[in-house]
C-alpha cells in the first residue's frame, strides 16, 4: 500500500496476557519507529530501527516491551504480561533516513 | 531531555479567521515537524523545517522556524472546518532526527 499500515486497529486484552502489534512500513523506507500515545503522557518514543543497525531501545518503558523488525521491513511490537497502564494507542512510523516520519493509523490497546 | 511547549492548548476560531499556533523549546531544534491528528487517526505530516529562518507554505498553512531554531509557529489563513483537529509539533534530539519529542498538542475547533 501507499502508507504505513498497522494491525490490529483495536486490541482488547486481559491483564497479564501477551500482545503483538504489527507494523508494515512504506516500501523503501529504511527507518521504522514505534511511539505510544496516552492521555497522561502524550506521544512518547519507544524504539527505532535503521537499516541493519542495532535498534535504539532507549524509550522502551520496561523489559516487558520488545520489538523486532524482520527482513528490514515488517515490525512487531510485543508486550508481555500486559498491565492496565499499558493501555494506549501505539503508533508506528517510517521514513527515509533523515527525512520526515510518516505515521500509521495506530493500534488502540485496552488492557482490562 | 528536550521539552516542547505548545500554545495555546486549545483554540476555538470562527470559520474564515486566521490563527497561529506556537511551539517553543529551551534547546536548539534539530528538525522541527508539524503534524495534524484527528480523533482516532494517526498523525498526518504537514511540514518539516530544518534551517534557522526557514518558512514553508502549503495551501493555507504556513510554518516558520526562528533564526535561533528554538521556536516555530504554524499559521492558518482563512480557516476552514477541514482544519479542525489536534496540531502537534515534534523535534529531533540530534542531527539525525530519529527520536522525535512531541509537544502536548493544540486542539483546534472551527465554528461556522
Backbone of each chain as ProteinMPNN parsed JSONL, in Angstrom:
{"seq_chain_A": "XXXXXXXXXXXXXXXXXXXXXXXXXXXXXXXXXXXXXXXXXXXXXXXXXXXXXXXXXXXXXXXXXXXXXXXXXXXXXXXXXXXXXXXXXXXXXXXXXXXXXXXXXXXXXXXX", "coords_chain_A": {"N_chain_A": [[0.822, -1.193, 0.0], [0.226, 2.412, -0.092], [0.738, 3.809, 2.219], [1.769, 3.716, 5.736], [0.826, 0.811, 7.408], [-1.039, -0.662, 10.092], [-1.741, -3.305, 12.362], [-3.567, -5.158, 14.868], [-6.354, -2.814, 14.451], [-7.684, -2.272, 16.724], [-7.293, -3.58, 19.997], [-8.29, -5.572, 22.591], [-7.435, -6.778, 25.687], [-6.77, -9.022, 28.423], [-5.457, -8.282, 31.641], [-2.151, -9.317, 32.18], [-1.902, -10.947, 29.982], [-0.12, -11.626, 26.887], [0.61, -9.47, 24.094], [0.749, -8.818, 20.563], [1.699, -6.404, 18.26], [1.461, -5.198, 14.98], [3.37, -3.729, 12.314], [3.496, -2.401, 9.079], [5.737, -0.884, 7.129], [6.193, 1.98, 4.889], [7.059, 1.112, 1.61], [10.479, 0.908, 0.822], [11.312, 2.65, 2.778], [13.825, 3.039, 5.12], [13.979, 3.432, 7.809], [12.26, 2.763, 10.864], [9.835, 3.387, 13.329], [8.494, 3.198, 16.64], [5.932, 4.567, 18.601], [4.157, 5.674, 21.516], [0.977, 6.723, 22.513], [-0.685, 8.246, 25.016], [-3.194, 9.389, 27.364], [-2.176, 10.611, 29.658], [0.539, 10.932, 29.177], [1.079, 11.937, 26.663], [2.648, 11.872, 23.454], [5.015, 9.432, 23.088], [8.324, 8.381, 22.397], [9.339, 5.082, 21.611], [10.952, 2.941, 20.331], [13.461, 2.528, 17.789], [14.355, 1.604, 14.535], [16.944, 1.323, 12.192], [17.844, 0.472, 9.112], [20.199, -2.124, 9.003], [21.285, -1.717, 11.434], [21.817, -1.911, 15.031], [18.873, -1.72, 16.99], [17.556, 1.281, 18.489], [16.655, 1.23, 21.644], [15.985, 2.901, 23.645], [13.657, 4.149, 24.556], [11.854, 2.274, 25.492], [9.616, 1.332, 28.003], [9.807, -0.725, 29.924], [11.176, -4.026, 30.607], [9.246, -5.683, 29.706], [8.472, -4.942, 27.291], [9.211, -5.396, 23.871], [10.651, -5.391, 20.588], [10.856, -6.31, 17.165], [12.287, -6.356, 13.898], [11.785, -7.747, 10.921], [13.656, -8.802, 8.142], [14.17, -6.206, 7.407], [11.814, -4.889, 7.02], [8.712, -5.427, 7.86], [7.552, -4.875, 11.192], [7.217, -6.01, 14.571], [5.746, -5.26, 17.609], [5.967, -6.356, 20.828], [4.252, -6.898, 23.817], [4.627, -8.156, 26.914], [2.906, -9.867, 29.543], [0.765, -7.958, 30.07], [-0.175, -4.823, 31.526], [-2.542, -2.597, 33.122], [-1.71, 0.017, 32.817], [-0.503, -0.055, 30.389], [-2.335, 0.455, 28.499], [-3.095, 2.277, 25.66], [-2.625, 4.192, 22.624], [-0.79, 2.779, 20.116], [1.578, 3.822, 17.95], [3.052, 3.544, 14.766], [5.746, 4.534, 12.685], [7.427, 5.398, 9.623], [10.356, 6.197, 7.684], [12.514, 7.681, 5.192], [16.026, 7.855, 5.555], [16.836, 10.532, 7.649], [14.697, 12.033, 6.821], [11.222, 13.182, 6.859], [8.978, 11.618, 9.184], [6.456, 9.276, 8.563], [3.297, 8.409, 9.661], [1.392, 5.553, 10.771], [-2.074, 4.458, 11.205], [-2.366, 3.597, 13.783], [-2.662, 1.405, 16.688], [-5.128, 0.757, 18.937], [-4.811, -0.105, 22.176], [-6.362, -1.794, 24.767], [-6.254, -2.679, 28.068], [-7.755, -4.771, 30.231]], "CA_chain_A": [[0.0, 0.0, 0.0], [0.948, 3.661, -0.194], [1.075, 4.36, 3.522], [2.099, 2.793, 6.809], [-0.352, 0.121, 7.91], [-0.87, -1.298, 11.391], [-2.803, -4.233, 12.731], [-4.959, -4.8, 14.586], [-6.658, -1.415, 14.713], [-8.078, -2.269, 18.132], [-6.995, -4.816, 20.702], [-8.674, -5.598, 23.992], [-6.832, -7.944, 26.296], [-6.861, -9.082, 29.873], [-4.208, -8.064, 32.365], [-1.3, -10.483, 32.291], [-1.745, -11.595, 28.687], [0.84, -11.031, 25.958], [0.01, -8.979, 22.849], [1.664, -8.474, 19.474], [1.194, -5.372, 17.376], [2.222, -5.301, 13.737], [3.521, -2.515, 11.515], [4.05, -2.527, 7.74], [6.168, 0.478, 6.759], [6.153, 2.343, 3.477], [8.107, 0.426, 0.859], [11.649, 1.729, 0.55], [11.736, 3.39, 3.966], [14.798, 2.24, 5.867], [13.823, 3.659, 9.244], [10.936, 2.436, 11.41], [9.741, 3.895, 14.703], [7.288, 2.952, 17.429], [5.611, 5.563, 19.61], [2.97, 5.374, 22.309], [0.227, 7.939, 22.82], [-1.654, 8.037, 26.088], [-3.746, 10.652, 27.858], [-1.346, 11.254, 30.671], [1.938, 11.102, 28.778], [1.266, 12.473, 25.312], [3.238, 10.985, 22.455], [6.351, 9.082, 23.566], [9.156, 7.497, 21.585], [9.608, 3.772, 22.211], [12.082, 2.229, 19.749], [13.788, 2.989, 16.433], [15.166, 0.71, 13.711], [17.513, 1.945, 10.989], [18.569, -0.494, 8.3], [20.683, -3.316, 9.704], [21.921, -1.315, 12.698], [21.127, -2.324, 16.252], [17.802, -0.768, 17.272], [17.648, 2.177, 19.647], [15.567, 0.806, 22.512], [16.065, 3.75, 24.839], [12.355, 4.608, 25.004], [11.013, 1.187, 25.994], [9.376, 1.627, 29.426], [10.197, -1.827, 30.808], [11.632, -5.207, 29.874], [8.098, -6.417, 29.171], [8.31, -4.464, 25.92], [10.276, -5.735, 22.935], [10.243, -5.232, 19.197], [11.775, -6.818, 16.165], [11.983, -5.971, 12.529], [12.264, -8.848, 10.117], [13.951, -8.515, 6.742], [14.228, -4.762, 7.163], [10.513, -4.359, 6.617], [7.664, -5.532, 8.869], [7.976, -4.865, 12.586], [6.26, -6.443, 15.575], [5.971, -4.797, 18.981], [5.386, -7.329, 21.752], [4.147, -6.514, 25.225], [4.38, -9.353, 27.723], [2.269, -9.672, 30.86], [0.234, -6.601, 29.985], [-0.704, -4.135, 32.695], [-3.529, -1.599, 32.745], [-1.033, 1.246, 32.391], [-0.058, -0.212, 29.001], [-3.423, 0.9, 27.624], [-2.681, 3.467, 24.916], [-2.575, 3.997, 21.179], [0.586, 2.523, 19.697], [1.748, 4.346, 16.604], [4.257, 3.183, 14.038], [6.094, 5.484, 11.63], [8.607, 5.034, 8.843], [10.933, 7.327, 6.949], [13.833, 7.565, 4.585], [16.981, 8.384, 6.517], [16.924, 11.978, 7.763], [13.506, 12.702, 6.288], [10.044, 13.201, 7.725], [8.373, 10.347, 9.551], [5.056, 9.12, 8.184], [2.68, 7.569, 10.676], [0.247, 4.698, 10.518], [-3.301, 4.844, 11.915], [-2.263, 3.231, 15.187], [-3.405, 0.306, 17.305], [-5.618, 1.139, 20.266], [-4.723, -1.242, 23.096], [-7.063, -1.649, 26.041], [-5.959, -3.78, 28.982], [-8.807, -4.812, 31.262]], "C_chain_A": [[0.86, 1.248, 0.0], [1.422, 4.17, 1.151], [1.498, 3.28, 4.495], [0.809, 2.119, 7.276], [-0.028, -0.573, 9.225], [-2.035, -2.23, 11.651], [-2.517, -4.851, 14.086], [-5.196, -3.314, 14.83], [-7.058, -1.236, 16.178], [-7.742, -3.614, 18.756], [-7.404, -4.659, 22.153], [-8.126, -6.887, 24.584], [-6.993, -7.893, 27.808], [-5.482, -8.879, 30.493], [-3.437, -9.372, 32.49], [-1.086, -11.23, 30.981], [-0.667, -10.895, 27.861], [0.101, -10.551, 24.709], [1.113, -8.69, 21.835], [0.987, -7.474, 18.56], [2.092, -5.327, 16.142], [2.245, -3.97, 12.993], [4.145, -2.86, 10.17], [4.444, -1.135, 7.27], [5.971, 0.743, 5.273], [7.336, 1.683, 2.766], [9.26, 1.381, 0.556], [12.121, 2.562, 1.715], [12.642, 2.503, 4.817], [14.625, 2.369, 7.378], [12.39, 3.366, 9.681], [10.938, 2.786, 12.891], [8.44, 3.407, 15.347], [7.165, 4.065, 18.469], [4.367, 5.096, 20.355], [2.302, 6.704, 22.656], [-0.82, 7.619, 23.875], [-2.054, 9.384, 26.654], [-2.786, 11.351, 28.813], [0.048, 11.626, 30.199], [2.121, 11.704, 27.402], [1.876, 11.427, 24.407], [4.69, 10.72, 22.844], [7.049, 8.145, 22.6], [9.4, 6.187, 22.329], [10.897, 3.163, 21.661], [12.24, 2.649, 18.295], [14.702, 1.978, 15.755], [15.679, 1.49, 12.507], [18.338, 0.902, 10.255], [18.938, -1.738, 9.103], [21.35, -2.988, 11.037], [21.133, -1.837, 13.885], [20.059, -1.287, 16.581], [18.107, 0.094, 18.494], [16.432, 1.903, 20.517], [15.393, 1.73, 23.714], [14.711, 4.215, 25.365], [11.45, 3.524, 25.561], [10.852, 1.334, 27.507], [9.766, 0.515, 30.387], [10.636, -3.003, 29.961], [10.475, -6.074, 29.403], [7.855, -6.041, 27.702], [9.504, -4.893, 25.074], [9.752, -5.528, 21.527], [11.292, -5.836, 18.302], [11.328, -6.345, 14.789], [12.603, -7.02, 11.629], [12.496, -8.403, 8.677], [13.973, -7.046, 6.398], [12.9, -4.163, 6.774], [9.536, -4.393, 7.787], [8.252, -5.556, 10.272], [6.834, -5.337, 13.479], [6.682, -5.9, 16.933], [5.248, -5.769, 19.903], [5.392, -6.774, 23.164], [3.775, -7.776, 26.001], [3.723, -8.96, 29.046], [1.682, -8.261, 30.97], [-0.341, -6.111, 31.312], [-1.681, -3.056, 32.228], [-2.868, -0.303, 32.263], [-0.456, 1.155, 30.978], [-1.135, 0.239, 28.013], [-3.056, 2.238, 26.99], [-2.9, 3.191, 23.44], [-1.106, 3.857, 20.794], [0.709, 2.882, 18.226], [3.091, 3.917, 16.022], [4.494, 4.247, 12.964], [7.284, 4.954, 10.854], [9.1, 6.254, 8.081], [12.147, 6.873, 6.15], [14.781, 8.244, 5.568], [17.026, 9.904, 6.485], [15.73, 12.735, 7.258], [12.327, 12.573, 7.239], [9.517, 11.798, 7.982], [6.896, 10.367, 9.16], [4.429, 8.064, 9.073], [1.556, 6.707, 10.134], [-0.941, 5.137, 11.348], [-3.293, 4.462, 13.388], [-3.053, 1.994, 15.56], [-3.82, 0.782, 18.691], [-5.645, -0.096, 21.14], [-5.448, -0.902, 24.389], [-6.796, -2.886, 26.88], [-6.964, -3.728, 30.126], [-8.3, -5.355, 32.592]], "O_chain_A": [[2.086, 1.161, 0.082], [2.415, 4.895, 1.218], [1.579, 2.101, 4.151], [-0.192, 2.795, 7.513], [1.099, -1.014, 9.451], [-3.162, -1.983, 11.222], [-1.354, -5.053, 14.435], [-4.322, -2.629, 15.362], [-6.806, -0.196, 16.786], [-7.89, -4.659, 18.122], [-6.948, -3.758, 22.856], [-8.338, -7.967, 24.033], [-7.312, -6.853, 28.385], [-4.468, -9.268, 29.915], [-3.998, -10.404, 32.858], [-0.182, -12.06, 30.883], [-0.341, -9.732, 28.099], [-0.904, -11.14, 24.309], [2.245, -8.364, 22.193], [-0.153, -7.669, 18.138], [3.316, -5.408, 16.244], [1.289, -3.195, 13.03], [5.182, -3.521, 10.107], [3.578, -0.293, 7.036], [5.627, -0.156, 4.505], [8.463, 1.698, 3.261], [9.053, 2.504, 0.097], [13.213, 3.129, 1.667], [12.285, 1.383, 5.183], [15.076, 1.509, 8.134], [11.433, 3.676, 8.971], [11.902, 2.523, 13.609], [7.424, 3.232, 14.673], [8.137, 4.45, 19.12], [3.625, 4.235, 19.88], [2.96, 7.671, 23.037], [-1.727, 6.819, 23.646], [-1.367, 10.387, 26.462], [-2.624, 12.57, 28.753], [0.674, 12.53, 30.753], [3.259, 11.961, 27.01], [1.642, 10.231, 24.58], [5.499, 11.644, 22.924], [6.437, 7.228, 22.053], [9.639, 6.187, 23.536], [11.83, 2.896, 22.418], [11.281, 3.071, 17.65], [15.702, 1.547, 16.331], [14.927, 2.234, 11.878], [19.403, 0.499, 10.722], [18.101, -2.325, 9.789], [21.91, -3.868, 11.691], [19.951, -2.162, 13.775], [20.313, -0.088, 16.464], [18.824, -0.32, 19.405], [15.314, 2.291, 20.177], [14.727, 1.374, 24.686], [14.622, 4.638, 26.518], [10.367, 3.833, 26.06], [11.847, 1.45, 28.222], [10.033, 0.785, 31.558], [10.488, -2.985, 28.739], [10.7, -7.1, 28.761], [7.134, -6.727, 26.979], [10.655, -4.773, 25.495], [8.542, -5.496, 21.306], [12.475, -5.87, 18.641], [10.172, -5.991, 14.561], [13.825, -7.16, 11.585], [11.662, -7.728, 8.073], [13.813, -6.672, 5.236], [12.85, -3.049, 6.252], [9.533, -3.484, 8.617], [9.295, -6.161, 10.519], [5.658, -5.105, 13.197], [7.828, -6.062, 17.352], [4.042, -5.977, 19.765], [6.399, -6.251, 23.642], [2.729, -8.38, 25.761], [3.953, -7.877, 29.584], [2.056, -7.482, 31.847], [-0.906, -6.874, 32.096], [-1.648, -2.649, 31.067], [-3.408, 0.389, 31.4], [0.02, 2.149, 30.429], [-0.864, 0.387, 26.821], [-2.746, 3.206, 27.685], [-3.308, 2.096, 23.054], [-0.285, 4.717, 21.113], [0.028, 2.315, 17.372], [4.119, 3.93, 16.699], [3.543, 4.792, 12.404], [8.061, 4.152, 11.37], [8.36, 7.213, 7.862], [12.724, 5.816, 6.408], [14.365, 9.117, 6.329], [17.228, 10.502, 5.428], [15.737, 13.966, 7.261], [12.423, 11.935, 8.288], [9.594, 10.915, 7.127], [6.187, 11.345, 9.396], [4.96, 6.963, 9.221], [0.866, 7.07, 9.182], [-0.836, 6.09, 12.12], [-4.121, 4.946, 14.16], [-3.98, 1.586, 14.86], [-2.983, 1.16, 19.511], [-6.407, -1.028, 20.886], [-5.192, 0.125, 25.018], [-7.078, -4.007, 26.455], [-7.011, -2.761, 30.886], [-9.064, -5.45, 33.552]]}, "seq_chain_B": "XXXXXXXXXXXXXXXXXXXXXXXXXXXXXXXXXXXXXXXXXXXXXXXXXXXXXXXXXXXXXXXXXXXXXXXXXXXXXXXXXXXXXXXXXXXXXXXXXXXXXXXXXXXXXXXX", "coords_chain_B": {"N_chain_B": [[16.572, 16.252, 28.949], [14.879, 17.09, 25.924], [12.187, 19.404, 25.848], [9.075, 20.284, 24.498], [7.009, 23.038, 24.264], [3.721, 23.82, 23.618], [1.505, 26.351, 22.483], [-1.624, 28.004, 21.913], [-3.178, 25.652, 24.272], [-5.684, 24.92, 23.491], [-7.911, 26.044, 20.966], [-10.461, 28.01, 19.707], [-11.948, 28.958, 16.829], [-13.55, 31.161, 14.6], [-14.901, 30.218, 11.475], [-13.084, 31.123, 8.616], [-11.448, 32.931, 9.844], [-8.055, 33.907, 10.746], [-5.314, 32.13, 12.324], [-2.794, 31.327, 14.796], [-0.42, 28.991, 15.934], [1.925, 28.128, 18.395], [5.2, 26.781, 19.042], [7.623, 25.997, 21.308], [10.995, 25.63, 22.373], [13.513, 24.929, 24.839], [15.927, 24.262, 23.985], [18.148, 24.006, 21.142], [16.58, 23.248, 18.112], [16.703, 20.383, 16.183], [15.586, 19.963, 13.377], [12.279, 20.437, 12.842], [9.012, 19.434, 13.096], [5.698, 19.525, 11.89], [2.593, 18.161, 12.619], [-0.731, 16.936, 12.018], [-3.55, 15.707, 13.732], [-6.454, 13.768, 13.734], [-9.248, 12.735, 15.723], [-8.86, 9.426, 16.758], [-7.275, 8.732, 14.651], [-4.145, 8.393, 12.863], [-1.095, 10.378, 12.763], [-0.889, 13.084, 10.553], [1.451, 14.177, 8.306], [2.558, 17.483, 7.991], [4.525, 19.648, 7.608], [8.113, 20.094, 7.4], [10.81, 21.642, 8.959], [14.107, 22.812, 8.866], [16.198, 24.649, 8.79], [17.421, 27.631, 10.333], [15.282, 30.41, 10.341], [13.803, 29.473, 8.291], [10.932, 29.124, 6.186], [7.906, 27.666, 5.274], [5.182, 26.93, 3.081], [1.962, 25.533, 2.54], [-0.827, 25.236, 0.753], [-3.165, 26.776, 2.708], [-1.632, 26.932, 4.941], [1.111, 27.991, 6.818], [4.373, 27.546, 7.975], [6.952, 28.473, 10.231], [10.385, 28.694, 11.247], [12.325, 30.01, 13.764], [15.3, 32.16, 13.743], [17.094, 31.368, 15.706], [16.43, 28.769, 15.998], [14.732, 27.778, 17.99], [12.105, 28.198, 18.275], [8.953, 27.707, 16.746], [6.296, 28.535, 14.522], [2.934, 27.99, 13.488], [0.794, 28.972, 11.054], [-2.493, 29.54, 10.072], [-4.41, 30.552, 7.433], [-7.512, 32.12, 6.73], [-9.357, 30.125, 7.944], [-10.854, 26.834, 7.724], [-13.496, 24.372, 8.134], [-12.255, 21.91, 7.68], [-9.757, 22.202, 8.741], [-9.869, 21.658, 11.388], [-8.787, 19.89, 14.292], [-6.11, 18.196, 16.047], [-3.069, 19.732, 16.512], [0.297, 18.975, 16.346], [3.617, 19.597, 17.317], [6.83, 18.356, 16.587], [10.167, 17.434, 17.376], [13.549, 16.707, 16.516], [16.146, 15.153, 18.448], [18.716, 15.18, 17.86], [21.08, 15.593, 15.184], [20.297, 13.683, 13.37], [17.598, 13.373, 13.675], [16.13, 11.185, 14.662], [14.776, 10.233, 17.045], [11.903, 11.539, 17.847], [10.678, 14.155, 19.85], [7.616, 15.208, 21.156], [5.334, 17.993, 21.311], [2.615, 18.858, 23.543], [0.37, 19.286, 22.102], [-2.138, 21.144, 20.252], [-5.479, 21.784, 20.354], [-7.646, 22.411, 17.832], [-10.621, 24.002, 17.088], [-13.096, 24.712, 14.757], [-15.594, 26.971, 14.234], [-18.734, 27.523, 12.668]], "CA_chain_B": [[15.86, 15.905, 27.734], [14.239, 18.234, 25.285], [10.755, 19.518, 26.003], [8.445, 21.231, 23.6], [5.81, 23.632, 24.824], [2.841, 24.365, 22.598], [0.468, 27.261, 22.938], [-2.367, 27.641, 23.112], [-3.528, 24.239, 24.36], [-6.872, 24.765, 22.658], [-8.224, 27.249, 20.21], [-11.749, 27.982, 19.014], [-11.86, 30.034, 15.853], [-14.661, 31.224, 13.649], [-14.533, 29.897, 10.105], [-12.664, 32.278, 7.835], [-10.451, 33.718, 10.579], [-6.672, 33.425, 10.776], [-4.879, 31.708, 13.636], [-1.393, 30.938, 14.918], [-0.048, 28.055, 16.998], [3.356, 28.246, 18.662], [5.934, 25.647, 19.594], [8.844, 26.581, 21.857], [11.915, 24.707, 23.033], [14.608, 25.571, 25.555], [17.154, 23.828, 23.331], [18.153, 24.121, 19.687], [15.772, 22.225, 17.45], [17.318, 19.761, 15.006], [14.464, 19.46, 12.603], [11.004, 20.712, 13.503], [7.969, 18.831, 12.274], [4.312, 19.791, 12.265], [1.651, 17.107, 12.25], [-2.134, 17.13, 12.396], [-4.179, 14.444, 14.11], [-7.884, 13.778, 14.016], [-9.546, 11.741, 16.734], [-8.886, 8.044, 16.312], [-6.454, 8.531, 13.466], [-2.725, 8.64, 13.036], [-0.62, 11.725, 12.507], [-0.711, 13.465, 9.151], [2.596, 15.068, 8.172], [2.267, 18.761, 7.347], [5.73, 20.302, 7.131], [9.368, 19.899, 8.104], [11.69, 22.812, 8.893], [15.411, 22.442, 9.394], [17.157, 25.754, 8.825], [17.005, 28.833, 11.018], [14.679, 31.398, 9.472], [13.089, 28.808, 7.198], [9.486, 29.264, 6.145], [7.29, 26.838, 4.239], [3.731, 27.074, 2.975], [1.209, 24.555, 1.758], [-2.22, 25.691, 0.722], [-3.37, 27.928, 3.58], [-0.86, 26.746, 6.158], [2.498, 28.447, 6.747], [5.147, 27.251, 9.171], [8.214, 29.195, 10.287], [11.323, 28.337, 12.304], [13.075, 31.249, 14.003], [16.732, 32.117, 13.438], [17.799, 30.629, 16.761], [15.944, 27.387, 15.936], [14.145, 27.367, 19.256], [10.67, 28.445, 18.254], [8.292, 27.594, 15.452], [4.882, 28.912, 14.519], [2.105, 27.466, 12.409], [-0.232, 29.967, 10.799], [-3.531, 29.124, 9.127], [-5.129, 31.706, 6.882], [-8.896, 31.847, 6.295], [-9.587, 28.758, 8.426], [-11.998, 26.076, 7.224], [-13.815, 23.229, 9.007], [-11.3, 20.812, 7.463], [-8.542, 22.467, 9.521], [-10.074, 21.24, 12.783], [-8.032, 18.714, 14.721], [-5.054, 18.46, 17.024], [-1.796, 20.026, 15.852], [1.432, 18.574, 17.17], [4.955, 19.852, 16.813], [7.788, 17.349, 17.018], [11.528, 17.854, 17.062], [14.608, 15.736, 16.705], [17.05, 15.42, 19.566], [20.065, 15.278, 17.327], [21.085, 15.933, 13.765], [19.638, 12.657, 12.578], [16.141, 13.477, 13.844], [15.494, 9.874, 14.784], [13.825, 10.148, 18.15], [11.174, 12.791, 17.95], [9.955, 14.559, 21.051], [6.455, 15.95, 20.701], [4.62, 18.876, 22.213], [1.376, 18.283, 24.07], [-0.691, 19.455, 21.124], [-3.117, 22.244, 20.283], [-6.755, 21.33, 19.807], [-8.27, 23.487, 17.073], [-12.035, 23.85, 16.735], [-13.573, 25.743, 13.837], [-17.045, 27.133, 14.349], [-19.278, 28.189, 11.469]], "C_chain_B": [[15.13, 17.122, 27.196], [12.747, 18.213, 25.545], [10.239, 20.576, 25.054], [7.161, 21.739, 24.223], [4.993, 24.237, 23.689], [1.838, 25.309, 23.218], [-0.318, 27.771, 21.746], [-2.648, 26.142, 23.155], [-4.772, 23.948, 23.547], [-7.227, 26.12, 22.068], [-9.566, 27.057, 19.515], [-11.795, 29.204, 18.114], [-13.063, 29.992, 14.922], [-14.134, 30.954, 12.248], [-14.185, 31.177, 9.35], [-11.608, 33.13, 8.514], [-9.069, 33.081, 10.49], [-6.305, 33.003, 12.195], [-3.42, 31.309, 13.604], [-1.195, 30.037, 16.125], [1.469, 28.121, 17.162], [3.934, 27.003, 19.308], [7.3, 26.155, 20.03], [9.68, 25.526, 22.57], [13.001, 25.499, 23.76], [15.955, 25.223, 24.928], [17.028, 24.003, 21.823], [17.41, 22.945, 19.075], [16.511, 21.695, 16.222], [16.22, 19.141, 14.173], [13.187, 19.671, 13.383], [9.915, 20.254, 12.556], [6.6, 19.252, 12.798], [3.44, 18.666, 11.724], [0.25, 17.535, 12.68], [-2.736, 15.758, 12.69], [-5.665, 14.659, 14.324], [-8.17, 12.606, 14.943], [-9.591, 10.344, 16.124], [-8.042, 7.756, 15.086], [-4.995, 8.786, 13.788], [-2.378, 10.085, 12.744], [-0.418, 11.955, 11.019], [0.417, 14.481, 9.075], [2.188, 16.338, 7.426], [3.533, 19.367, 6.745], [6.933, 19.994, 8.003], [10.248, 21.127, 7.885], [13.027, 22.437, 9.519], [16.368, 23.605, 9.559], [16.581, 26.954, 9.566], [16.461, 29.858, 10.033], [13.848, 30.801, 8.342], [11.585, 29.005, 7.326], [8.965, 28.419, 4.992], [5.785, 27.032, 4.254], [3.154, 25.946, 2.15], [-0.257, 24.909, 1.88], [-2.347, 26.865, 1.694], [-2.583, 27.845, 4.88], [0.593, 27.15, 5.92], [3.196, 28.141, 8.061], [6.491, 27.969, 9.085], [9.064, 28.658, 11.434], [12.2, 29.565, 12.527], [14.574, 31.043, 13.785], [17.515, 31.296, 14.45], [17.406, 29.155, 16.789], [15.463, 26.893, 17.293], [12.645, 27.587, 19.303], [10.134, 28.321, 16.838], [6.84, 28.03, 15.6], [4.209, 28.303, 13.307], [0.951, 28.428, 12.243], [-1.204, 29.44, 9.759], [-4.307, 30.373, 8.706], [-6.519, 31.276, 6.439], [-9.296, 30.414, 6.645], [-10.897, 28.163, 7.883], [-12.294, 24.931, 8.188], [-12.824, 22.081, 8.869], [-9.999, 21.013, 8.239], [-8.683, 22.007, 10.967], [-9.311, 19.959, 13.089], [-7.018, 19.102, 15.78], [-3.737, 18.632, 16.266], [-0.661, 19.745, 16.824], [2.726, 19.018, 16.522], [5.873, 18.775, 17.384], [9.178, 17.789, 16.597], [12.511, 16.741, 17.329], [15.515, 16.138, 17.844], [18.495, 15.492, 19.107], [19.983, 15.498, 15.833], [20.319, 14.928, 12.926], [18.131, 12.635, 12.717], [15.457, 12.135, 14.05], [14.415, 9.864, 15.848], [13.115, 11.488, 18.308], [10.546, 12.952, 19.324], [8.812, 15.438, 20.585], [5.932, 16.899, 21.775], [3.316, 18.216, 22.628], [0.187, 18.511, 23.154], [-1.56, 20.677, 21.339], [-4.377, 21.758, 19.61], [-7.445, 22.512, 19.156], [-9.703, 23.136, 16.711], [-12.43, 25.012, 15.842], [-15.087, 25.815, 13.943], [-17.569, 27.925, 13.146], [-19.753, 29.607, 11.763]], "O_chain_B": [[14.811, 18.056, 27.931], [12.108, 17.163, 25.478], [10.866, 21.612, 24.834], [6.321, 20.952, 24.661], [5.488, 25.049, 22.907], [1.376, 25.097, 24.339], [0.251, 27.955, 20.67], [-2.385, 25.436, 22.182], [-4.911, 22.865, 22.978], [-6.887, 27.176, 22.603], [-9.779, 26.063, 18.82], [-11.694, 30.339, 18.579], [-13.525, 28.925, 14.518], [-13.05, 31.41, 11.882], [-14.896, 32.179, 9.433], [-10.948, 33.947, 7.872], [-8.927, 31.893, 10.203], [-6.914, 33.466, 13.159], [-2.867, 30.995, 12.55], [-1.736, 30.289, 17.201], [2.205, 28.164, 16.176], [3.249, 26.273, 20.023], [8.055, 26.685, 19.215], [9.159, 24.656, 23.267], [13.362, 26.6, 23.345], [16.986, 25.798, 25.278], [15.923, 24.133, 21.296], [17.595, 21.796, 19.475], [16.895, 22.459, 15.336], [15.959, 17.941, 14.255], [13.034, 19.132, 14.48], [9.887, 20.623, 11.382], [6.382, 19.323, 14.008], [3.528, 18.276, 10.56], [0.073, 18.368, 13.568], [-2.467, 14.781, 11.991], [-6.085, 15.599, 14.999], [-7.44, 11.615, 14.956], [-10.26, 10.106, 15.119], [-8.089, 6.653, 14.541], [-4.656, 9.323, 14.843], [-3.257, 10.913, 12.508], [0.154, 11.12, 10.319], [0.349, 15.533, 9.711], [1.557, 16.278, 6.37], [3.616, 19.577, 5.535], [6.799, 19.676, 9.185], [10.408, 21.592, 6.757], [13.069, 21.815, 10.58], [17.267, 23.546, 10.398], [15.395, 27.257, 9.44], [17.091, 30.146, 9.016], [13.263, 31.526, 7.538], [11.039, 29.046, 8.429], [9.503, 28.448, 3.886], [5.186, 27.269, 5.304], [3.766, 25.468, 1.195], [-0.84, 24.883, 2.963], [-1.671, 27.875, 1.5], [-2.839, 28.605, 5.815], [1.224, 26.716, 4.956], [2.674, 28.442, 9.134], [7.092, 28.064, 8.015], [8.54, 28.223, 12.46], [12.761, 30.103, 11.572], [15.052, 29.915, 13.66], [18.477, 30.613, 14.1], [17.998, 28.375, 17.535], [15.736, 25.764, 17.698], [11.989, 27.201, 20.271], [10.758, 28.757, 15.871], [6.242, 27.906, 16.669], [4.817, 28.122, 12.252], [0.206, 28.676, 13.192], [-0.8, 28.957, 8.702], [-4.79, 31.137, 9.542], [-6.692, 30.21, 5.85], [-9.541, 29.594, 5.761], [-11.877, 28.862, 7.625], [-11.429, 24.557, 8.98], [-12.578, 21.356, 9.833], [-9.217, 20.072, 8.376], [-7.692, 21.975, 11.697], [-9.206, 19.064, 12.251], [-7.066, 20.199, 16.336], [-3.349, 17.772, 15.476], [-0.66, 20.211, 17.963], [2.917, 18.841, 15.319], [5.706, 18.341, 18.524], [9.341, 18.445, 15.568], [12.335, 15.937, 18.244], [15.638, 17.319, 18.168], [19.388, 15.828, 19.885], [18.884, 15.579, 15.284], [19.756, 15.278, 11.889], [17.45, 11.949, 11.954], [14.306, 11.968, 13.647], [13.265, 9.522, 15.572], [13.676, 12.444, 18.843], [9.967, 12.02, 19.882], [8.993, 16.306, 19.731], [6.065, 16.649, 22.972], [2.958, 17.15, 22.128], [-0.895, 17.981, 23.404], [-1.699, 21.178, 22.455], [-4.36, 21.368, 18.442], [-7.789, 23.49, 19.82], [-9.964, 22.099, 16.102], [-12.126, 26.166, 16.144], [-15.775, 24.812, 13.757], [-16.93, 28.867, 12.676], [-20.234, 30.296, 10.864]]}, "name": "protein", "num_of_chains": 2, "seq": "XXXXXXXXXXXXXXXXXXXXXXXXXXXXXXXXXXXXXXXXXXXXXXXXXXXXXXXXXXXXXXXXXXXXXXXXXXXXXXXXXXXXXXXXXXXXXXXXXXXXXXXXXXXXXXXXXXXXXXXXXXXXXXXXXXXXXXXXXXXXXXXXXXXXXXXXXXXXXXXXXXXXXXXXXXXXXXXXXXXXXXXXXXXXXXXXXXXXXXXXXXXXXXXXXXXXXXXXXXXXXXXX"}
